[in-house]
Amino acid sequence: MTLYRAEAGNAAIAMGTLVRILGALGMQGDLDVVARDDKLGRLLQDEELGPRPSVRKLLRRFDVES
């Protein structure tokens, strides 16, 4: 079942599991491909977070002088 989820691209697969799968396939050198920054994924994550408060608002919220 874990292998099926990994093949389907399920994000809940542990990194250790991915490393073991790559090792079993003789592809441990491809770990950098798995770890590469996913720019589209980052944009989608940021979109879900909503608008970011300004630095000044954050400083005021935590009573920090700018």
PyMOL commands that place a pseudoatom at each C-alpha (Angstrom):
pseudoatom trace, name=CA, resn=MET, resi=1, chain=A, elem=C, hetatm=0, pos=[0.000, 0.000, 0.000]
pseudoatom trace, name=CA, resn=THR, resi=2, chain=A, elem=C, hetatm=0, pos=[2.863, 2.410, 0.821]
pseudoatom trace, name=CA, resn=LEU, resi=3, chain=A, elem=C, hetatm=0, pos=[4.482, 1.777, -2.555]
pseudoatom trace, name=CA, resn=TYR, resi=4, chain=A, elem=C, hetatm=0, pos=[1.167, 2.430, -4.274]
pseudoatom trace, name=CA, resn=ARG, resi=5, chain=A, elem=C, hetatm=0, pos=[0.835, 5.756, -2.418]
pseudoatom trace, name=CA, resn=ALA, resi=6, chain=A, elem=C, hetatm=0, pos=[4.409, 6.713, -3.312]
pseudoatom trace, name=CA, resn=GLU, resi=7, chain=A, elem=C, hetatm=0, pos=[3.819, 5.939, -6.984]
pseudoatom trace, name=CA, resn=ALA, resi=8, chain=A, elem=C, hetatm=0, pos=[0.642, 8.022, -6.883]
pseudoatom trace, name=CA, resn=GLY, resi=9, chain=A, elem=C, hetatm=0, pos=[2.601, 10.996, -5.540]
pseudoatom trace, name=CA, resn=ASN, resi=10, chain=A, elem=C, hetatm=0, pos=[0.962, 11.057, -2.126]
pseudoatom trace, name=CA, resn=ALA, resi=11, chain=A, elem=C, hetatm=0, pos=[2.616, 13.803, -0.071]
pseudoatom trace, name=CA, resn=ALA, resi=12, chain=A, elem=C, hetatm=0, pos=[2.136, 11.838, 3.170]
pseudoatom trace, name=CA, resn=ILE, resi=13, chain=A, elem=C, hetatm=0, pos=[4.948, 9.405, 2.295]
pseudoatom trace, name=CA, resn=ALA, resi=14, chain=A, elem=C, hetatm=0, pos=[7.859, 9.779, 4.718]
pseudoatom trace, name=CA, resn=MET, resi=15, chain=A, elem=C, hetatm=0, pos=[11.198, 10.924, 3.326]
pseudoatom trace, name=CA, resn=GLY, resi=16, chain=A, elem=C, hetatm=0, pos=[12.855, 7.792, 4.723]
pseudoatom trace, name=CA, resn=THR, resi=17, chain=A, elem=C, hetatm=0, pos=[10.432, 5.655, 2.754]
pseudoatom trace, name=CA, resn=LEU, resi=18, chain=A, elem=C, hetatm=0, pos=[11.250, 7.547, -0.429]
pseudoatom trace, name=CA, resn=VAL, resi=19, chain=A, elem=C, hetatm=0, pos=[14.971, 7.045, 0.206]
pseudoatom trace, name=CA, resn=ARG, resi=20, chain=A, elem=C, hetatm=0, pos=[14.453, 3.304, 0.680]
pseudoatom trace, name=CA, resn=ILE, resi=21, chain=A, elem=C, hetatm=0, pos=[12.385, 3.056, -2.511]
pseudoatom trace, name=CA, resn=LEU, resi=22, chain=A, elem=C, hetatm=0, pos=[15.023, 4.940, -4.504]
pseudoatom trace, name=CA, resn=GLY, resi=23, chain=A, elem=C, hetatm=0, pos=[17.720, 2.676, -3.017]
pseudoatom trace, name=CA, resn=ALA, resi=24, chain=A, elem=C, hetatm=0, pos=[15.808, -0.479, -3.935]
pseudoatom trace, name=CA, resn=LEU, resi=25, chain=A, elem=C, hetatm=0, pos=[15.507, 0.792, -7.498]
pseudoatom trace, name=CA, resn=GLY, resi=26, chain=A, elem=C, hetatm=0, pos=[19.191, 1.759, -7.656]
pseudoatom trace, name=CA, resn=MET, resi=27, chain=A, elem=C, hetatm=0, pos=[18.226, 5.394, -7.992]
pseudoatom trace, name=CA, resn=GLN, resi=28, chain=A, elem=C, hetatm=0, pos=[19.633, 6.833, -4.756]
pseudoatom trace, name=CA, resn=GLY, resi=29, chain=A, elem=C, hetatm=0, pos=[21.564, 9.348, -6.892]
pseudoatom trace, name=CA, resn=ASP, resi=30, chain=A, elem=C, hetatm=0, pos=[18.218, 10.832, -7.914]
pseudoatom trace, name=CA, resn=LEU, resi=31, chain=A, elem=C, hetatm=0, pos=[17.447, 12.018, -4.395]
pseudoatom trace, name=CA, resn=ASP, resi=32, chain=A, elem=C, hetatm=0, pos=[18.363, 15.560, -5.430]
pseudoatom trace, name=CA, resn=VAL, resi=33, chain=A, elem=C, hetatm=0, pos=[15.491, 15.435, -7.945]
pseudoatom trace, name=CA, resn=VAL, resi=34, chain=A, elem=C, hetatm=0, pos=[13.072, 14.593, -5.140]
pseudoatom trace, name=CA, resn=ALA, resi=35, chain=A, elem=C, hetatm=0, pos=[14.512, 17.324, -2.927]
pseudoatom trace, name=CA, resn=ARG, resi=36, chain=A, elem=C, hetatm=0, pos=[14.605, 20.017, -5.610]
pseudoatom trace, name=CA, resn=ASP, resi=37, chain=A, elem=C, hetatm=0, pos=[12.566, 23.107, -4.845]
pseudoatom trace, name=CA, resn=ASP, resi=38, chain=A, elem=C, hetatm=0, pos=[9.126, 22.800, -6.409]
pseudoatom trace, name=CA, resn=LYS, resi=39, chain=A, elem=C, hetatm=0, pos=[8.384, 26.383, -7.461]
pseudoatom trace, name=CA, resn=LEU, resi=40, chain=A, elem=C, hetatm=0, pos=[4.793, 25.709, -8.529]
pseudoatom trace, name=CA, resn=GLY, resi=41, chain=A, elem=C, hetatm=0, pos=[4.116, 23.798, -5.327]
pseudoatom trace, name=CA, resn=ARG, resi=42, chain=A, elem=C, hetatm=0, pos=[5.511, 26.687, -3.272]
pseudoatom trace, name=CA, resn=LEU, resi=43, chain=A, elem=C, hetatm=0, pos=[3.289, 29.173, -5.115]
pseudoatom trace, name=CA, resn=LEU, resi=44, chain=A, elem=C, hetatm=0, pos=[0.235, 27.010, -4.467]
pseudoatom trace, name=CA, resn=GLN, resi=45, chain=A, elem=C, hetatm=0, pos=[1.129, 26.697, -0.775]
pseudoatom trace, name=CA, resn=ASP, resi=46, chain=A, elem=C, hetatm=0, pos=[1.598, 30.448, -0.502]
pseudoatom trace, name=CA, resn=GLU, resi=47, chain=A, elem=C, hetatm=0, pos=[-1.751, 31.017, -2.186]
pseudoatom trace, name=CA, resn=GLU, resi=48, chain=A, elem=C, hetatm=0, pos=[-3.469, 28.883, 0.475]
pseudoatom trace, name=CA, resn=LEU, resi=49, chain=A, elem=C, hetatm=0, pos=[-1.879, 30.958, 3.253]
pseudoatom trace, name=CA, resn=GLY, resi=50, chain=A, elem=C, hetatm=0, pos=[-3.614, 34.118, 2.127]
pseudoatom trace, name=CA, resn=PRO, resi=51, chain=A, elem=C, hetatm=0, pos=[-2.243, 37.650, 2.211]
pseudoatom trace, name=CA, resn=ARG, resi=52, chain=A, elem=C, hetatm=0, pos=[0.804, 38.241, 4.359]
pseudoatom trace, name=CA, resn=PRO, resi=53, chain=A, elem=C, hetatm=0, pos=[0.773, 41.012, 6.920]
pseudoatom trace, name=CA, resn=SER, resi=54, chain=A, elem=C, hetatm=0, pos=[3.332, 43.741, 6.489]
pseudoatom trace, name=CA, resn=VAL, resi=55, chain=A, elem=C, hetatm=0, pos=[6.485, 43.686, 8.583]
pseudoatom trace, name=CA, resn=ARG, resi=56, chain=A, elem=C, hetatm=0, pos=[5.317, 46.797, 10.428]
pseudoatom trace, name=CA, resn=LYS, resi=57, chain=A, elem=C, hetatm=0, pos=[2.045, 45.111, 11.399]
pseudoatom trace, name=CA, resn=LEU, resi=58, chain=A, elem=C, hetatm=0, pos=[3.943, 42.104, 12.684]
pseudoatom trace, name=CA, resn=LEU, resi=59, chain=A, elem=C, hetatm=0, pos=[6.288, 44.305, 14.694]
pseudoatom trace, name=CA, resn=ARG, resi=60, chain=A, elem=C, hetatm=0, pos=[3.341, 46.149, 16.221]
pseudoatom trace, name=CA, resn=ARG, resi=61, chain=A, elem=C, hetatm=0, pos=[1.583, 42.876, 17.010]
pseudoatom trace, name=CA, resn=PHE, resi=62, chain=A, elem=C, hetatm=0, pos=[4.586, 41.665, 18.988]
pseudoatom trace, name=CA, resn=ASP, resi=63, chain=A, elem=C, hetatm=0, pos=[5.434, 45.081, 20.471]
pseudoatom trace, name=CA, resn=VAL, resi=64, chain=A, elem=C, hetatm=0, pos=[8.813, 45.270, 18.736]
pseudoatom trace, name=CA, resn=GLU, resi=65, chain=A, elem=C, hetatm=0, pos=[10.267, 48.608, 17.729]
pseudoatom trace, name=CA, resn=SER, resi=66, chain=A, elem=C, hetatm=0, pos=[11.211, 49.014, 14.074]
for i in range(1, 66): cmd.bond("trace and resi %d" % i, "trace and resi %d" % (i + 1))
show_as sticks, trace
zoom trace
